[in-house]
């Protein structure tokens, strides 16, 4: 940029020294260039956006086609996929051609004005040469010729600078995105006021989570996702959270992990999570998220984020999630690049990899599983549930369910609707209420599947009911010595739990329900 500016300045000074008309005519030409560039950028920027939006569907279609090539050939759907590709490619080609045509138009406009400038300058130079302003006319003619040469060079450099400035303007959008990411504020929610004396190293011991008048509002939209929620996830309990889209299922997870700061109090084993730092809180909770993020790098870096696990531990975990054979077939095995693995694994296997990451943690007492929206192959879904039941028997497991079959054998089902808990009971008891939301959700699955779900729920209720673990008074006091022992939910005697029952059920039913504990 500095070199280009120096070239333009030197050519302008030398040219004006021989012919002052160069500077006079350059002023209106500069104004024309600036106006044309502004007019062009307004249109070209929108066309570039359209071209980018039409390009990604082509790549996605190609990627999907390559991944499912065997299925496409088996179903003889080649013509349909070729037609879809042609439609997407035509849209992208149209946008790309429009962008190229607009670019050519801009170049031609610049060439036309440059040609008019040179013609006008040459005409004025001839007039000046015929009527020299100095007595040394021959020298004046030589200077005029030199000024014309520099004027042509100046125009070429000036035109190139204008085109490059347009390209820089396009690329600056990427710089703006980088700057916007760099300026994102890190999570600075209040917390971290509890000292290491208040929270022992083995916290949490039981994984008991209590919600006390918890509300959650998303700051970007202002939508109230949770509304004065009272509930208790009991020690080592398996709870399925169900509900329609937008009911507030995932907001339960957001409140527990403090992805957004909730109102009210959430306690884990009696400790207010609002007094903990985010790092302290999230280190104690294992999550298998819905989108199952896998990052660039090799497989070992994705599984062992801290870099403390040995290769033998990783192979043991991969065998546990039934992915050892697939990893062994990769070039580099544990050190294989993720780009080699991702095209060959399904959505369910991605969740299994995230579960393998969780299994490397030292016995987490709280596990949260978010079922994915995509169709997961039944084998992977069944394997995930089997691994969870085998390895997290002594942990509290919360499953945000999209398929009722995965949570029908849970200890309790939490039914969310409009940010509130509408039902919370063992699935068999919920299915006795024909007017309940959960009963209708099961009914919508069809007669045959509904009968199967009812049978599974009945068998669970009669043969494997929830049994609270034995909790010693000494252990309860060690959880948070500075707190009132009456706040502890494990004894099921606190006023907070009474408020939760009164919130969910009428008074008579609440008293009856409390006697179960």
Secondary structure, 3 states (H helix, E strand, C coil): CHHHHHHHHHHHHHHHHHCCHHHHHHHHHHHHHHHHHHHHHHHHHHHHHHHHHHHHHHHHHHHHHHHCHHHHHHCCCHHHHHHHHHHHHHHHHHHHHHHHHHHHHHHHHHHHHHHHHHHHHHHHHHHHHHCCCCCCHHHHHHHHHHHHHHHHHHHHHHHHHHHHHHHHHHHHHHHHHHHHHHCCCCCCCCCCCCCCCCCCCCCCCCCCEEEEEEEEECCCCCCEEEEEEEEEECCCCEEEEECCCCCCHHHHHHHHHCCCCCEEEEEECCEEHHHCCHHHHHHCEEEECCCCCCCCCEHHHHHCCCCCCCHHHHHHHHHHCCCHHHHHCCCCHHHCEHHHHHCCCCHHHHHHHHHHHHHCCCCCCEEEEECCCCCCCHHHHHHHHHHHHHHCCCCEEEEECCCHHHCCCCCEEEEEECCEEEEEECHHHHCCCCCCHHHHHHHCCCHHHHHHHHHHHHHHHHHCCCCCCCCCHHHHHHHCCCCCHHHCCCCCCCHHHHHHHHHHCCHHHHHHHHCCC
